[in-house]
Amino acid sequence: MGGVGSGLEFLVVLNNVNSPSRLVDFVKVALSNNKVKIAAVVASRVSGMAAQTGVPEASKYAIKKNKAFFVLPTLQEVIELLKPDKVYIVVNSEVAKSLTEVKGEINGRVMLVFNGVEGSLSKSELALGEHIRIEDYEETPPAPVSLAIVLRELTKTT
């Protein structure tokens, strides 16, 4: 069965972010969705103004929503500490599976990883999960938009 099941929960990760607005928008999108269970929102490899002003603002938002928000140094540590059943990394690649291809496989504790900057994740980060792509886009949209699309597609019942 595809879509969301009662035992399904998501861990959403924004990796490599330096923009405070991108970080805050990502957290707001993740925690505003009322159709899926978001177990935690995580930011990894946070730098610059995102670390200085974005993390406190995102933390306040998560606290107000009574939800978990963590900041960890690396994607590998996120995976080691949160122990997902499956890791999906959203990438812009023709060889990555489409959302519709993986929708039926999604169950348990699922981690969705999004890149916080333009470009690609490092090779070592890309090796940490299965690659999925957002169909109908020439380039992967910014992380908050990608998150909204992915959550919408995975929660569609038809």
N, C-alpha and C positions, 0 to 999 in steps of 0.2 A: 504494500500500500504506500502510495506517495503522499507527499505533503506532511502536515504536522500531526504527530501522534501524541497521545497523552504522556508518553514517557520521553518525549523529545524536548531537549533544552539546548539553547545556543550559548556559546561563549563567543563574543564578537571582539576582535582584536584590530586595533589601528596600529600598524607598525611603521616606525620611521616617520615621525611627524614633527614639524617645526612651526607650523601655523596654529596659533591659538584658536582662531575661528574654525578651522577645519576640525580640530580636536573637539571643541565644544559642540559643533554641529553634529559630529559623528555620535557623540554621547547622547545628544537630544534625540536623534533619529532612532537610535537603538532602544532607548528607554521610553519612547513615546508610542512604540508599537504595542498594541494590546491584543494581537492575535497569536503571538508566540511567546514562549517562556525564555526570557533572556536571563541566564544564570549570573552572568557578569559581563561587564565591559572592561576591556583591558587596553592600556596604551603601553607600547614598548618602543624603545629607542626614541624617547622624547627629548627634543633639544630646543635650544633657543627660546624664543618667546612662548612657545607652546609649554615649555617646562615652567617658565616663570609666571605666566598669567593664565594660560589655558588649563593647566592641571588644577589650580585652585577653583576656577569657575566650573569646570566639569565635575569636580568633587562635590561642590555645593549642590549642583543640579542632581547628582546621583543621591546625595543624602536626602534632599527634599522628596525624591521619588521612592526613598527607602530601598534603593538598589545598590548592588556591589559595583564599585569602580576601583580598579587596581592600576598601578603604574609599576612596570618591571623593566629591568635593563635590556633584556634580549628576548626575541621570539622563542628561542630554545628554552629559556627559563619559564616562560609563560606555559609552554607545553608540558614541561616537567612538573610544574607545580599544580596546574589545573587538571591534568590528566584526562584530556578528551578521548572519546572513543574513536573519533575521526577528525582529521584536520583538512580543511579545504582552503586553498589559497586562491583568491580571485586575481586572475592575470589576464593580460591581453595577448592571447596566443591561439592560433588556429588548432594546435594539437591538444589544447586543454578541452576537457569535457564541457558540454553546455549545461546550463542549469537544468534544462528539461531532462537531460540524460541522467543526472545524479539525483533528481528529485525523489525517485522511487527508492534510492539507497539510503536516504537520510533517516537516521534514527539514533536514539541514545543521546549521548553528550557530544554535540558537534561544535567544533571550533571553526569559525569563519574568519579568515585573515585578509585584511585590506591594507594596501600600501598608502601611507600618508603623504607621499610626495609623487611628483611626476616621475616616470621611469619605472624601472623594475626593482624587485627585491634582489638581494645578493644571491649568488648561487647556493651558498650554504643555507640561506633562509628558504629558497625555493625547494630545496631538497627535503624540507620538513613536512610537506603535505602534498595532497593530490590537487592538481590544478583544475580550476573551473573558470569558465568565462561567461560574460554577460552577452547574450546573443543580440544581434541587430545594432551593435555599436562598433564603429571602426576603431575607436580607442576606448579604453576603460574610463568611465566617468569618474569624477572625484569621489573619494572614499564615502562621504556622507550620502551622496546620490547612489553610488553602487550598493551601499548597504540597504537603502530603501528598496531598490530594485530587487536585490537578492531575497530579502525577507518577503517582499510581495509575491515574487515568483514561487518561492518555496511554500507559501501559505495558501496559494490558489487551490481551490477544491476542484476546479474543472480544467 
